[in-house]
Amino acid sequence: MTSRFYRNFWKYRKHQKAYGVLLMDAAHLSQTFYLVCTELGLGSFITAAINSTNIEQKLGLDGFIEGAIAICGCGKPIQKNVIDPGFRPYIPRETEL
């Protein structure tokens, strides 16, 4: 996902939440992406932990007018969740006062 910053900043000129609104828009799109993938029976992921500089270079973006916000992808889900550690209910210990 990329964003053309100027298209948002004209509306939120000199407002401290201008960039935050871009991130909320990306979050809404991400939620819709998850819902569509679930309906299609696909596994999906979305992350904002990206190296935006490298992505912007590959896409030919300058990073100032338009920049990378997040990456999303989907595919056939694995049949068995190999990283699921299992569930154990939380039972608090009794503590002495």
N, C-alpha and C positions, 0 to 999 in steps of 0.2 A: 504494500500500500504506500502510495506517495501522496503528498499534499502540495497543492499550489498555494503557498502561504499568502500571497497577495490577494487571492480571492476571498480569504477569510478576514484578513486584517483591514480591508476597506470597511467592513461592517463593524468591526470591533476596534476602531482606531484608538490608539493610546489607552486601551483597556488591558488591565493586567491579566485577564482571563482569556485573551485571544488565542494563545497557544493551547491552553487547557481545553478550549472548545474543539480544536482540531483533534486532540486525543480522545475526547468524548465521541466525536463523530467516528473515529476509527474503531472505538469500542462498540458502538452500535452496529457498524458494518461487520465487525467480528462476530457479534452475537447472531446476526442474520446468517453469516457464513456457517457457523456451527449448526444452526437449525436446519439449513438446507442440506448440509452434509449428512446430518442425522437422518433426515427424511429419505435421502438417497442411499442410506446404508453405508456411508463412507466414514472412515476415521478422519479426523481433522486436527490441525494444530494452528495456533497463532502465537507469535512472539514479537515483542518489541525489543528484545535483547539482540540487537543486530549491529553490525559494523556499517553504519549508514554511509560512510565515506566511500568504501569499496563498492557498495550497491549503487550509489549515485554515479560513480565513475563508469560502471558497467552499463548503466541505463542512459548515460549522457546527460545527467542532470547536474545543475550547478550547486545544489544544496542550499542556495539562498532563496531563489524564486520557487523552486520545487525540490522537495527532499523526501527521503525515505522515512516512513513512520513505523511500519511493521511488516512482517512477512507472514503469509498464511499459506497453507497447503493442505491437500487431502489425498486420500488413496484408500486402497483396500485395507480394512483393519485386520490385525492379527487375530487369530482364532483364540489363542490363550494369552492372557495377560501375564507375562513372565516377571513383571516387576511388582506385581501386587503382593505386598507383604502379609496379607491376611488381616482380619479384623479381630481385635480383642477388646471387649468392653472395658471402659475405665471404671475402676473400683477404687475410690479414695481410701487411703489409710486413715485409721483413727489417730488423731494427734492429741498429745497431752498439752494442756494449757499451763 
